[in-house]
Amino acid sequence: MACATSPDRFREADGGVAVLDEPRPYPVPPEARTGPLWNALREVMDPEIPISLVDLGLIYDVRQDGGSVEVDLTFTATACPCMAFIHYDIQDRLQREPGVDEVKVIETWTPAWTKSRISPEGRAALKTFGVSM
């Protein structure tokens, strides 16, 4: 989400209006989705199709501070009937990781999910189910 955070956000040259920061790029690029928490999340499957949430591009970020973990999650649609199941599955899987005491799942809708977020592995899995991308 773009927000005005810099001290010079109300520049006279811009007529005194707030100048927004550039939107944050996708928080975690595919090549940086490494480590035990990401690997654990690769085991969490979409309840409707057996493809990991990571490969579907639904996990935007994972952060750990001591025993507390936060996961930024989006969905393919605002009326996804499996939202509660997915929240539970993420929490259940990550709480089995050493050193994880608490898991908070944060739903985010920005940036919006698109099929371009599906990994090559996810696309190959979808293809085996007869879904083309």
C-alpha positions in Angstrom: 0.0 0.0 0.0 1.3 3.4 -0.9 1.6 5.9 2.0 3.2 9.2 2.6 6.0 8.5 5.0 8.9 10.7 4.0 9.4 14.0 5.8 9.1 16.0 2.6 5.8 14.4 1.7 4.1 17.8 1.3 6.4 19.5 -1.2 5.8 23.0 -2.2 6.8 22.1 -5.8 3.9 19.7 -5.9 1.4 22.3 -4.7 1.5 21.2 -1.1 -0.3 17.9 -1.7 0.9 14.7 -0.2 3.4 12.8 -2.4 3.0 9.0 -1.9 5.8 6.6 -1.6 6.2 4.1 -4.5 4.1 1.0 -3.9 6.1 -1.7 -2.2 7.0 -4.4 -4.7 5.8 -8.0 -4.1 7.2 -8.5 -0.5 9.0 -11.8 -1.1 10.2 -12.7 -4.6 10.2 -16.4 -5.5 13.9 -16.8 -5.2 13.8 -15.5 -1.6 11.1 -17.9 -0.4 13.6 -20.1 1.4 14.1 -21.4 4.9 12.2 -23.7 7.3 9.0 -21.6 7.5 8.6 -21.4 3.8 9.3 -25.1 3.5 6.7 -25.9 6.1 4.2 -23.7 4.2 4.9 -25.6 1.0 3.2 -28.6 2.8 0.0 -26.6 3.3 -2.3 -27.4 0.4 -5.3 -25.6 -1.0 -8.4 -27.5 0.3 -10.0 -27.5 -3.1 -7.0 -28.5 -5.2 -3.9 -30.3 -3.9 -1.4 -27.5 -4.7 0.6 -25.7 -2.0 -0.5 -22.2 -1.0 3.1 -21.1 -1.7 2.9 -22.5 -5.3 -0.4 -20.8 -5.8 1.2 -17.5 -4.8 -1.2 -17.0 -1.9 1.5 -16.5 0.7 3.0 -13.0 0.3 5.4 -12.9 3.3 6.5 -14.7 6.4 8.2 -13.0 9.3 9.5 -14.4 12.6 10.3 -12.5 15.8 11.4 -15.0 18.4 8.6 -17.5 18.8 6.0 -15.3 17.1 5.4 -15.8 13.3 3.3 -13.6 11.1 2.1 -14.8 7.7 0.7 -12.4 5.0 -2.0 -14.3 3.1 -4.3 -13.5 0.3 -7.0 -15.4 -1.5 -8.0 -15.8 -5.1 -11.5 -14.3 -4.3 -13.0 -12.4 -1.4 -15.7 -15.0 -1.0 -13.4 -18.0 -0.9 -15.3 -20.7 1.0 -12.2 -22.2 2.5 -10.7 -19.1 4.3 -11.2 -20.5 7.8 -9.7 -23.9 6.8 -6.7 -22.3 5.3 -6.1 -20.1 8.3 -6.2 -23.1 10.6 -4.0 -25.2 8.3 -1.3 -22.5 8.2 -1.3 -22.1 12.0 -1.4 -25.8 12.6 1.6 -26.5 10.3 3.8 -23.7 11.5 3.2 -24.4 15.2 4.8 -27.7 14.7 8.1 -26.0 13.7 10.8 -25.8 16.4 10.7 -22.4 18.2 7.3 -21.3 16.9 4.9 -20.5 19.8 2.4 -18.3 18.1 1.2 -17.8 14.5 -0.8 -14.8 13.3 -2.3 -15.0 9.8 -2.9 -11.6 8.3 -5.2 -11.4 5.3 -4.1 -8.9 2.8 -5.7 -7.9 -0.5 -3.0 -5.6 -1.7 -1.5 -6.3 -4.1 -4.4 -8.3 -5.6 -3.8 -11.9 -6.4 -3.5 -12.8 -10.1 -2.7 -16.0 -11.9 0.8 -14.6 -12.6 1.7 -15.3 -9.0 1.4 -19.1 -9.5 4.9 -20.7 -9.5 6.1 -22.9 -12.4 5.6 -25.9 -10.1 2.0 -24.8 -9.4 1.3 -24.4 -13.1 2.6 -27.9 -13.8 0.5 -29.3 -11.0 -2.6 -27.5 -12.3 -1.9 -28.9 -15.7 -2.0 -32.4 -14.4 -5.5 -31.6 -13.2 -6.5 -30.3 -16.6 -6.4 -26.6 -15.7 -4.4 -24.5 -18.2 -2.9 -21.2 -17.3 
